[in-house]
């Protein structure tokens, strides 16, 4: 009623529709006057306008309160939550203090630059990093993470650091949203997306969805994505510097998971397989299986790695850091 909803008959009950701000809601009230379903759409940097459906079923009487004993949420056609309600207390006294982070304004996007080698720059800041590689007549960027704000800031910093050259390629390590949320921004920039072959159809389907709740640059420019894909290995070169993209085989983190290797500089770029610890952080007592798998892939491919530019974490690492990280340690008996 507050949002001037419309109500129409539906399956013995009614369908209620209204909008609040940018969001539309469609609810079903069944013949028993129970809320059975609520449908809305939220913005997602990868999926665009993403459908979210809540269903409420198996209503029961809980001490005079009629309430659903089963609540389910499906987001982007995937089940993400299922609750079984076993007890209901009407109007209990609560004292919940919202954490300070809940009301904090988002921190401004910051991108700092660390030079790793001639023409190779580590673009750090926040929780997710990227790498820019200067080629003869173009730039290659590894990873467009999180969202448009992050990738726009990365692109601006790349242009400041390496002026007067286009970003020709964006290398994407995998499809997890925190590593692909800014890839659309690079498509709008005109970059070709280099990713594993298994990811191409996923991106094409996801990016075909409307982005009306929060239109991004690509939704406005309507540019068509260009891809270069690979299965095991892909090489980018300008005739002088070679960039190798390898599949990380046998890992459980993602089935289409890639790392980048610069043979001349002996630099490995990877995300989510190994995150270096802060210098004063306690070492894990058990080997991380993803990091173990990364080490196995480095050995399998006979890569001579001196530096590891992890796309998460507070610092650069070395192979010695990786070996120490995966070394099995006895648990304390104290």
Protein Blocks (a to p, Z undefined) as FASTA:
>chain_A
ZZopacddeehiacddddehjbccdddddfkopafbdcdddddfklopaddddddehiac
eehiacdfbdcddeehiafbdcddfbdcehiacdddddfklmpccdddddddddfbghia
cdeehjbdcdddddfkbccdehjehilmlmmmmmmmmmmmmghiacfbdcdfbfcfklmm
mmmmmmmnopacdddfklmmmmmmmmmpccfklccfklmnopacdddddfkbccddehla
ccdddddehiakbmbdcddddfknopacdehkaccddfklccdfbdcfklmmmmmmmmmn
opacfbdcdfedjbdcdfklmmmmmpccdddfZZ
